[in-house]
Amino acid sequence: MPQHPRTARTLAVAAATVALALTAPTALAAPTALAAPAPAPASAPSAGGADPVPALVEGRDTAAPQLVTGLAEPAPGDPVRAARDHLAAHPERYRVDTGELTELASTPGPDGRRTVRFEQRHGGIPVLGGQYLVHLTGQGDAQKVESVGGRYFTGLTAPTTPAVPAEALRAAALDALSDPQQRTGATAEDLGAVVLPGGPGRLTEHYTVRPGSGGTGGTGATAREVYVDATTGTVALAHDARAPRPAAATTAPAPGAATADGLRPATGTAPDAHGRPAAVNIAQRPDGGYQLTDLTRPAAVTTYDAGGRDAGDFDHVMPADAVPASSPTPAFPAATGDDGATDAHVNAGIVYDFYRDRLGRNGLDGQGGPIVSVVNVSDHGAPFPNAFWDGGKMVYGALPGHYPFSAALDVSGHEMTHAVIDHTANLTYFGQSGAMNEALADYFGNAIEVTARGLAMDDPTAALLGESLCRTGTPQDCANRRLDDHRTTVDDYLGTLDVDTGGVHLNSTIFGGALWDVRRTLDPLTADRVVYHALADYLTPSDDFLAGRDAVLAAGRDQGLDKRQLRAVATAFDAHGIRAGWQQRLGMDARTLLPAAPNGQATPVAANGHWVLLADGPDGNGLYTGTTDGRGKPVRLSPQDGRFHSWAATDGTTAVWEAQGGTGGPGKEILTAPLTGTGPVRSLLRTTDSLDGLQVSGPDTAYALTDHTTGRTRAYLVHDGAPAVGIPLPEGHGLFGLTLRDGLIGWTETWQDGDRTVTAPTVYSIAAGKVTAQYTAHAPAGSGPSRTSSTLLAGGRLVWLDTPVDPAGRSTIRSGAVDGSGIVDVLAASSPQAPRFATLTASDQAVSYQLTSAKPAGGWTNAALPKLWQVPLAGGPAQRVSCDRGGQYAVAADRGTRVVWLDATAGRADLVTRERPAGGC
């Protein structure tokens, strides 16, 4: 429902989630059972009398097709065996190794249909998002395969045995929390090995990391799903968690029966949140008291009152001392309504009935499992302004001045639909798949309320979500979202890597609006069955908007829609811009160098017309290089040796980088190679110390090492392959932010002056063997280790960021002469474009940086997403680098005013470039 207010994200790990589909699809011949002519492209708009359901949708980053429809091939016998045998009988069509498939579910559907859902496993290890589905009709000897599809990733060769000890993997997972204070008391639950797709794949260990009580989030801060590379010990992928897994199933009592703990069904009354009496199904305890447990349905419904306890106490757990909302008599007190318990209890029954009576589903898990709600939770004693499904139960809070979230039937339906999604398609909660997760929850939440209240689809409140929660004001003003907002991909999609878990709420009404238009166009019951069939029987975890469109169309044909109705469904998706090639119609003003580029630790570097980036490319995970003018194809630099290659630097001719893990032994190694990709990869250093600040300029390579035993950091220089030479520092001094250019080394030097910390941007001449410039600044006691950072040598000057003590303040960009003769302000902190929490990048002409904003009061907008700015090195007004609509990240200066960066406009992280700033937008 509403975006969780307590979240923590980092760019590096968030970016990895969009890297599930990187390599170009392998050409796939049309299935032999499909008639010529060739099938229409995926999600092509329908025309004339053509069937709008595509016969074949080719897979992306895989040779296996994503969808094959229009089949009618005999498959008699046991459905699971028949489905497996069908796939095995057509290797040229599906490109699937049935030995890698494990049955997840065999689900009966309407009209005698059955869906067999397989999970892909590589060497017995689950592949993230890898699911392949076979749809059957008929029974026994008359059984036939109707369609096949999903995500099956070909070409996986990742190892299946970890090379990093379990303790190191867990430590890396905990480090994925961006707020260091939250690591105190944090837990990392090991959920087992998972292979990430993309090229040869990556073996990872999956953890659910829950923050401790420190930092900005507190005990209720959002958990993180973290996948740590088991060969390198680095985070490969991470995203905010919503519901990582369902709770363990519990056997429900038979309707009307006494339970093992002596509960007996009863009826009673309870006031709702508006003070109106409501009839409730309850249970009588052996002690004569009553509680909110409904035993009249196959799925027992129980509602707990948290009594104001912190929401974190109920996150994926039920405290041992928690008890259901209770009363000494069948007439429950007013507090039951005030706290939201009555509405949660009644609404849970309505939601169950909707799924059972309308869609044939027995409960949230499809097996009649218990339905549990918790109301009246707090945020450390303050109102908890949210509602969520935690993988096993609903948890409800309340906004100040509003009714409890459980008082809105569409909110209850929304949260409980998240449970249904978990037990069916299990859509990954990030980016487009996460937006579809929210969209489907919105759709069914509203459909449940509209159906229960008998509203017409053209009722002005039908498309509103949460409109009944306000105590004052109009429903339109109160609504949290609306499904008739007419948003489209081309006009409104907000691509982001670090806001709203990749835009799961920001972009949900694009897909949800299309579904709602389908419900307005078709008979609502028919639409509900079509959308549910798509969710339960076609969608897979990592699907995007286009796959969602194809799933709904295929489900519509299964449900008997004629061509006119199917064209109406296709038109609804067209109207919201969900059609093939929508990313290419976004009007981006940047040139794409590498689409869907980054790996989880990706930050590009650039110099003299070349870029270097860690990516999951066609040749697997590794360092790639290319030209910043886009000519030629990217070339892989790093060897395929099972190690993690990252933290690169380049001068436009040579790259240096760090390798670790794999069979390379303990510690790290500095490697170097020419950007041609044809020269030898040479080793400059092996070390077990902490390595940082790799830099290269012509024959010189510099780096910093921190000794684990002393904690002291020193800089080292390698000249033309000779042994490394340490750069001397005064006793008690440290450094960070190493930079190297044309025979000069720069850094920020730090030391203590009594109770004050001194930070000093410093220049060292290699030829002279001495410091030639040092600009000191004193930070007040207790204000942190430094006030200056991001030192860069550019244009014959040293550039740095001067950060104020006030963490909410802006920073000044300064530069100093390399001979120590003076400082100038490139951009003053008083400028509205001055950076906050930025990292600088600079060429000989300009300084570039990312400008981020706090979440606006009215919600995230394009203008508020992270954007890039550039200012002349000599000083002057700052200008927008690009007017692209999405988030812009990890900028790297090339030469002149040209920069490269990771752009999320298209709903993925593309490596892009611009020659000069766009100026005003």
N, C-alpha and C positions, 0 to 999 in steps of 0.2 A: 504494500500500500504506500503510504508516504515514505519518502527516502529516510533511511535511518540517520538520525542526527549525529551519531558518534562513529565516525569512520576515519580510517587512516590509510593512505595509499602512497605508493611510490611509482614513478614513471617506469623504472626499469622492469619491474616485475609485471606491472599492468600491461605493458606493451607486449609481453610474451603471449598473452592470451589471444591476441589477434593473429598470431603466427601459426595457427593450426592448418592453414591452407596457403602454402607458399609456392611450391614448385608448379611448373606448367603442367596441365593435364596431358597424359599420354593419349595419342590418337586411339580411338576406339571404333572398331567396325560395328555397323548396325547389327543388332541381334538377328540371327537367322530366322526367328519366328515372326519378325516384324516385316510387314510388306513394304516394298518400295512404293512411292518415293521416300527419300530420306526424311526422318522426323523433323518437325519444327524445332528451332532452338528453344532452350529452356525459357519458360515464361514469356514466349512471344505473344504479342497481342493477337487475339483471334480476329478473323475476318470472314465475312460471308458465312457459308455454311460449314466451314472447317471445324473439326473437333478441337476445342481449345485446350484439351488435356494433352500435354506432350507425350509422344510415344516413347521417346528416349531423352533423358537428361544425362549428359556425360558428367562424370565425376571431375572435380577439381582437385589437384594434387594427388591424383590416383587414377589408375587405369580402370577401376571398377565403376560401372555406371551408378549414378545417384538414383535414377528411377527408370524402370522399364514397365510400361503399361500395355494394355491391350492384349494380354496373353490369355490363352485358354488351353493349357497343356495338361494332360492327365497326370495326376499325382496321387494314386490311391494309397490307402493304408493310414498308419499312424501319422498325424499331421507333422510332428517334428521330424520324423524320419523321412517323410515324403518331401518336406521342404529342403532338408539337407541333400537328399538324393537328387532333387531337381537342380540345385546349384552345382552339384558335382557333375551332373550330366551335361552341363553347358559351360565348360571352362573358357571357351572362346568368347562367350557372351558376357559372363560376369567377372572373369579374372579373379575369382575368389578361391582361396584354399580352404575347403570345408574343415580341414583338420585344425584350423585356427579359430573355428567358431564354437562357442559354448552357448547352450540354450539359456536365455534369460526368462522368457515367458512364452506361453502358448495361450493366447487369449481369444475366447469365443466372442464373436460380435453378432450384429443383427443379421437376419436373413441367412443363417447358416454359415456366415463367413468366419474365418479364423486367421489371426495374425500370429506368426511365429517370429519372435524377436531374438536374434542371435547377438552375442557380444563377441567382438574380435579380440583374440588373445595372441600375443607374440611370445612364443616360448612359454606359454602358460600364464603370461602376465597381461592384464587388461590393457587395451589401447584406449586412451582417452578419446571419447566421442565415437569410437569404432563400434557401430551397430549396423547390422544388415537384417532386413525384414522381408519375409515371404508372406504374401496374402493368398489365402486359399478360399475356394468356394465349394459347396457341396460336401458330401460325406462318403466315406467308404470308397467303393469302386468308382463313384461318380465325382470324386474330389478332383479339383483342377487348380492349377496355379493361375491366379488372375493378374498379379503384378509383383514386382520385386524392387527393392531399393534400399537406400540408406547410405551410410558412410563406411566403406571398407578401404583401408589404406594399404596399397600395394607397395612393394619395394622396401619393407622394413628389414633392417639388418642390425638393429641396435643390440648390444650385449644384454644378457639376462641375469648376469651376476654383478652385484655392486662391487666397485673398487674402493669405495670410501667407507670407513667404519661408521656404524650406526650413530655413535655419539656425535661425530662430526656432521652428519646429515641433519640430525635434530638441532644442533647448534645453528646451522645455516638457516633452518626453517624459522627459528626464533628470531634471528637477525632480520627476517623479512618484515618485522614490525617497524614501521618508519619512525615511531616515537620511541626513543630508547628507554624512557621511563616505564613504558608499558611492558618492557621485557622482564621487569621485576615481578616475579610471581606468575609469569606467563606459562601456559602449558602447550605442548605440541603433541597431539594425539596421532600416532602413526597408523595410517589407514592402508599401508601396504604399497607394494611396487606398482607403478603405472608407466606405460610407455607412451610418450608424447609423439604424435605423428608429425610428419614433415620430413621429406627426404628419407634417410635411413632410420629416422626416429631417435628418441633419446630415452634411456632408462632413467626413471626418477623414483623417488620415494615421496609418497603423498602424505602430507600432514595437515590437520586442522589446527591452526594456531589461535589460541584464545588469549587476548591481552590480559596482563595483570591489572591491578587497581591503580597503578601510577599513570602519569601522563595526562593527556587531554581526554581520554576516553572513559576511564573508570572501568568498573567491573562489567558494565554492559557494552563496552566498545565492540565494534564489529569484529568478528573472527575473520581469519584469513585462510583461504585454501592455498597451500604452498606445495609446490612440486620441486624437489631438490634433485639436481642431476647426480645420479649415483656413481658416475665415473669421475666427476670433478669436484663435487661438494659445493657447487654454486646453485643459486636459485634459478630454475629454468622457466618457471611460470608461477604466478600468484594472482589472486583476485579476492575481493571481499566475498565472504561467505553469506549466503542467505539461509540455505538449508542443505548442508553437505550430505546428509543421508537421512533416511527415515528411521524412526525409533524402532526398537524391537517389537515385533508383533505380539499382541496379547490376545488370548482366546476370550471372545465375548460370550456372555451367557445367552441362552436361548430366549427369544422374546417371551415375556411374561413369567419367566422362571425365577426362583430364588437363586442368588449367587452363592459361591462358596463361603463368602464372609457374612452370609445371613441377610443380605439385602432383599427386600421384596418390593415389587412394583406398587406404586400408589399414584394418586393424583392430588394436586394441590393448587394453590394460587400464589402469585407473587407479583408485586408491582414492577412495571418496566421502568426504564430510565425517565419516562415522562410522567411517572406516577399512576399510570393506568393499570388496572388489574389484568393479569394474564393467567390463563389456565396452563399449568405446567405438569409434565410427567416427571415424577420424582420417585424416590425409593425410601422405604422405611428401614431403619437400622434395627438390629436386635435390641438396642437399648431404648427403643421407642421413639427416638428422634428421626428427623427426615433430612435428606440431602438431595442436591440437584444431580441425580443420576437417573437417566431415562432408560428403562429396560424394555421398552415396548418395541424396539427395532432390533434387527439382527446386529447392528453396530451399537453397543452401549455408549450413551452420551453422558459425560460427566463434566461438571463445571466447578472450578476451584476459585475461591476468593483469596488473593494473595495478601489481603489486609494491609496494602501499602508497602510490602517488601520490595526490595530492589529487583528490577527486571533481570539483572545478571544472575540472581539466585535461581531463576527458572529457565535459563538459556541452555537447552538440550538436556536438562535434568529436572527431576521433580523432587524437591526437598522431602526428606523422610517425614518431617512433621507437618507437611502441607495436607490440608483436609478440604473436602468439597464444601461449597457453600451450604450451610446447614440452618435448621430451624427446629425448635422443640415441637412445633405443630405443623400441619400441612399448609398453614397460611404463613408464608415467608415475610419477614419484616421489610420495611421501606428501604433499608440499606442494601438489600439484594438488588433492588432496581437502581439505586444511586450509584452503586459500584459497577454496574453493567452486567452482573451475573445473570439476571433474568433474560435479558436480550441475547446474551451469548448462548444460553442454554436453548432458548426457543429457536434462534436462528440456526444453530447447529442441526436441529431436527429438520428444519425447512430445507437446508442445503442437502442433507442426506436424502430426503424425499425427492428432491429435484433430480439428483443423479440417478437414483434408483428407478423412479417412475417414468422419467422422461428419456433417460439415456441407458438404462439397464445396468448401471454400475452399483455394486454392493459396497457402499462406503468409500472413504477416501483412498484406502489401499486396494479397493476392488475385492477384498476378501472379508468384509464385515468386521474389520478391526475396530477397536475402541476409538471414539472421538472425544478428545480432551481439550478443554479451554481453561485458561487462567485469566482472570480479570483483576483490575485494581492493583497493577504493579506500579512502581515508582522509579524515578531516576535519582537514586540516593536521597529519597524523601521528597523530591520535587516531582511534579507531574511528568509522567513518561509519555511523550508526544508521539506515540507510534502504535502500530499493531503489526504482528508478524507471525508467520508459521516457522517454527524452529526445527522442523524435521520430524517432530513427533506430536506437536500440540499447537494450538493457537494461544498467543499471548497478547493481551489487550491493555493499553494504557488509555490516557485521555489528554486532550489539549486543554489548557486553562480556559474556562469560560465556554466549553463545549460539552456535549454529551459524551459519554465514553464511546470509544471506537466501536465497541460491540453493539451499540444501539443502532447502527446502520446495517441493514441486511446485506447491502451490496458489499460492504467492507468485510463482513463475515464470509460471504460467498467468495470474495476475492482471496482472502487468506486461506480458506479451505481448498480452493482450487489450486493454490500452490502445492498443497499436499497431493492432489490428483496428478499434477504435472510431475512431481517427484516420482510417483509410482508408475508413470507412463513414459513420456519422452525424456523426462529429466533434463530439461533444457539448461545448459550451462548459464550461470548467472553473470554474464558479461557480454557487452556489445550487443549485436543484433539478436543472438540467441537469448540473451537476458531480456532484451526489449520484448521479444515474442513471449517469453515467460510472463512478464508483467501484462502484456496485451491480452493473453488468454485468460489470465486471472481477472482482468478488468471486464472482459467480454462476459465470462460466465457469472461474475459477481453481479453485473447489471442484468443479465438475462434472468438470473434467479430472482432478483428483486422485482423486475418488471412482470415476470410470470406470477409470483406470489401475490402481488398487489393488483393484478389484472389491468396493468397499464397498456395502452396502445403504444406502438413503436414511435408514433409521432407526438407523443406526450412530451412537453418541453423538459421534463425531468428525467425521461427515460435514459438518455445518454450520459447523465451526470453520475459521478462516483463520489460518495461521501457527502452528498448534498444535504442530508438530514442531520448532520452532526452539530450544526450551529444552533445556539439557543436564540439568536436573533439574526436578522438579515434574510436575504432571499436565497433560495436553493442555488441559483446561478452563482451568487457571490461566495457561497459556502463550499461548492464542489471542489474537491482536490484535483480531479481530472475530468475531462469530458471526452466522450468518444465521437462527438460530432464537431471537433475542432478543425476538420478539413486539412490537417497537416499532410504534407507529402515529402517524399524523400528528396526530391530535387530542390524544393523551396525551404524545407524546414529541418532536415536531418542535421543533428549536432554531433559530429564525430569527435570523440574525446577518448583519451587513454587514462585519465586520472580523475575525472569528475563523474559522480553517480555510477560508479562501477562500469565505466564505458558507455554511459548513457542509457541504462536500462529503464529509467523512468522518463528521461528527456525524450526518448524516441518511441516509447511504447504506443502512443496513440496514432502513430503512422500506420502500424500494422493493426492495432486494435480498431482504428477507425475503418479500415478496409473490412474487417470482420463484421463490424456493426452495420456497415452498409450492406453487406451480404444478408444480414438478418432483416434489414428493412426491405430488401428486394425479394427475398424468398419468404415462404411461410416460416414464422419464427421456429416452430418445432422442427421443421426440415433443416433450417440453418443450424440449430443447436446440434442436431445429430451429425450434420456434415462436419462442423468444426470439432466436435468431440471425436469423431472417427479419425480426422486428420491428426489430432493430438495423440490419441491412444494407439493408432495403427500405422502412421506414416512418419511423423517427426522423429528425429534423433537428436542427441544432446547438442551438437555443434552446428545445427542448421542455421541458416541465415534467412532474411526476408524472402528471397527468391525461392528457396527450398520450402518455406512456409506456404507461399502461393501455390507451388506445384502440389504440395500435400493436400491443400484444401480442394483444389480442382480434382485431383485423383480420388479423394474421398467423396466428392460430390458425384462423380460418375458411379462409384460403388453404390451410393445411396439412391441411384436411379434418376438423377437429374437429366433432363433432356438437353440437347445442344443449346437451345435458347436460354435455359437456366444457367448452363455452364458459361455461356458467353456473358451473361449478367454478372456472374461471379468474377470472371476475368476482368470485366469492365470496372468492378469495384476496386480491384487491386491496381488496375491502370490509373484510376482516378487519384490514388494515393502514391503514384509514382513507383509502385513495386512491380517493376518490369525489367527485363534484361537490359543491362548496360546503364542502369541509372547512375552509377558512380561516375560514368564518363560524361554525364550531362549536368554536373554540379557547377560548371563554370569556374574551375580552379584557375588561378593566375600563376601557378607555379608549374614547372616542368618536372614530370616524374622520372626519376633515375632508376628506381627499383621499387616496384609495387609490392605491398605487403611484406616489407623488408625485414623488420627486426626480430632478433632473438631477445630473450628476457634480459640480457645484460647489454643491450644495444645502445651505444652512443656513437654517432659518426664523428670522424675527424676528417679534416680536409686541408689541402695546401697545394698551391701552384697547379691548379687544374685537375686534381685527383682527390677522390674520397676513399676512405677505408671504413668498413662497418662489419660487425659481427652479425651474421644472418643465417637463417635456415634456408639456404639456397638449393639449387638443383643438385649440387655435389655434396649436400649435407650441411650440417652445422659447422661453421667456420668463418674465418675472416675473408671478406671479399673486397675487391677494389674495382674502381671504374673511373671514368672521366666526368668531371662536373659539367661538361657541355653535353653529356648524354651520348656521345659517340662510342660505338663499339659495345661489346658485351662485358658484363662484370666477370672478373677473373678471381678464382680462389687463390689465396696466398698461403693459408695455413695447411700443414700436412694432415692427412686423415689418420691420425695416430691414437684416437680415442681420448685425447686430452682436450681441455677447455682452453680455447685461444681467445683472448680478449684484452681490453685496456690498451688499445693500440695508440700509436702516434705516427705521424708522417710529415715529411717535409716536401712531399710531392714527387719524390724520386724513390725514397726508401721508406719502408714501414718497420717499426719495432713494436713488439707486443709481448704479453706475458702468457705463458702456457703453464697449466698445472693439472694435476690429477692423472688418471689413466695409468699407463705402464711406465710413465716417466719418473717414477719414484717419488719420494716425499718432497715437499717444497715446490718452488716455482723455478721457471727458466725464462730468461729473456731471449727471444728469437728475433731475427731480422732477415729481411728479404727485399729485393727490388720489386717495385710495383708492376713490373712486366709480368710477373707470375712465372717466368721461365728460369730465373736465376736460382741458385742454391739458397736454402734456408739455413742460416748460421746461428750458432748459439753464442751469446755474449756472457751469460752468467747463470749459474745455478745457486740457489740460496734457500734456506729455511726461514730467513727473517721476513718481516712484512715488507712488501715491495710496493712502491707507489711512485707516481709522478713521472712515468716514462716519457722521454722527450728525444727527438732526433733532429739534427740540423747538419746537413752535409756529412763530414766525416765524424761528427761528434754525437754521442749518445749519453744522456744523463738520466739518473734515476735516484730515488731516495730509498734507504733501507732503515727500518726500525729494529733495533736489537731487542729480542723478547726479554732478555734477562735484565737489561739496564733501562729499557724504555727510551733510549736515546735514538734520535733520528739524524742521519747524516746523508749528504748528497755525494754522489760519485759520478765521475766522468770517464767515459771510454772514448779514446781518440783513435780513429782509424783501425779498430780492432785490437789495439794494445791493451795490456792489463788495466783494470779500473784504478783510478786515482781518487782518493777521498778529498773533498773540499773542506778545508778546515773551518771550524766554528769555535767561538769562544766557549769556555767551560760554562755549562749550565744553559746554553742556548739550544733551541730547536728550530725546525723549519717545516714549512709545508707549502704547497702550491708551486711546484717546480716548473720553470719555463726555460727554454733554450732557443737561441736564435743568433746566427751569424757570429759565433765566437763569444757570446755573452750568455751567462746563466742568471736567472732571476728566481727569487723565492720570497716568501714572507717569513722573516726571522722572528722568533719569540723568546722572551726571557722575563724573569720577575725582577721588578725594581721595588723592593719592600713588599707592600701588600698590593701593588699594582702590576698589571700585566702589560708589557710593552710589545707591540707588534710593529714590524718594520719592513716594508717592501724594500728589497735589496737587489743590487746588481753586482755581479762578479765577472771580471774580465778573465777569460781563459789565457789569453796571451800574456797579460800582465801578472796573472796569478794573485789577484787581490780584489777586494771589494772596492768598487768605484762610486757607488751611490747607496745611501741608506736613508730612508725617510721614516722617522719614528712617530708613533702615536701611543698615548697612554690610555688604557681603559680603566675606569673606576674599579675599585675592589669589588669582587663578587660579580662582575658583569660578564664573565666568560673569558675564554682563553685568548680571544683576539677581537679586533675591530676591523682589520683589513683582511682581504682575501682575494682570490681569483687573480693572482698576479700573472701578467702576460707581457712578453716582449713583442712589440709591434711598431713599425714605422720609426725605428731608432729610438723608441722611448719605452719606459716601463709603465704598464697600465695596471690599475687595481681598483678594487671596490672598497669603499670606506663605509662600513656599516654602523649605524648608530646603536647606542646601548639599548634604546627602546626597540624591542623586537617588532613592534607594529610600524615603525618608521621606515622611510625609504632610505636608500643608499646613494652616496655620491660616487660617480665614476671619475677617477683622477688619473693623471699620468705625470711622470717625472722624468727629467732628463737622465740619461744613463751615466752622466758624469756627476750627478748629485747637485746640479745647479738650479733646480727649482721645480715646483709643482704647478700644474694648471688643472682646473676643473673642466673635465670633458662634458659632464652633465651633472648639474647640482641636484641635491636631494629635494630642493624646493620645486623642481619640475614635476608636473603631474604625470610625466612619463618616466620618472626616475624608478629604478627597479627595486623590488623587494625579494629577498631570498634568491637572488639570481646568481648564475655563473656566467662570466663574460667569455666572449670569444672575439678575436680581433685580427684584422689584416693591417696592411700598412696604411690603409685609408679610413677604416671605419671600425667601430666597436658595436657588436650586436649582443642581444640578451633577450631573455623571455620575461614578459611582464604578466604576472598573475593577479587575479582579483579575488576578494572574498565573495562568497555566494551572495548575490543580490537578494534584497528582501522579497522581491517578486519572483524569485527562482532564476535558475541559470538561463542565460541567453548566449547567443553567438558572441556578442561583444565582451561578455564576462569570461569566456573561455581563455586559456593561456594563449597569448599572442606574442609575436616577435617584433622587436623594435631595433632600430639602428641609428647611431649618431656618428657624425664625422669624428675622426680621431683628434682633429684639431679643435673640436668643440662646435656646438651649433644645435639647432633644433633636432629632436628625435623624430623619426618617421616610422610608420608601420612598414615592416618588410613585405608582408603579404596580406591581402584582403580575403584569403580563403576562409570559409565559414567555420571550419573545425578547429580543434585544439592544435597548437603548434609547439613542438618540443625539440630539445637536444640540438640547438643550432650550432653549426660549426662554420667559421669564416674560411673562405678560400682566398682569393686575391681580389683586390679592388673592393667593390661593394658586393661581390657575389658570395652567397651563403648557401649551405645545404642544411636541411633539417628533416625531422620526422613529422609528417603532417597527417592528422587523423580525420580530415574532412570526409573522406570516402568511407569512413567506418572501419578503417584499418590503418596501420602505420606505414605510410609510403615515404620512402626517401625522395625528397624533392629539392629543387633549387630555384633561385631567382638571381638574375644578373644585377639588379639594382632594386632599391626599395620601391614599393608601390605608392608610397606617400599617403595621402589622405584616403580613407575608405568610406 
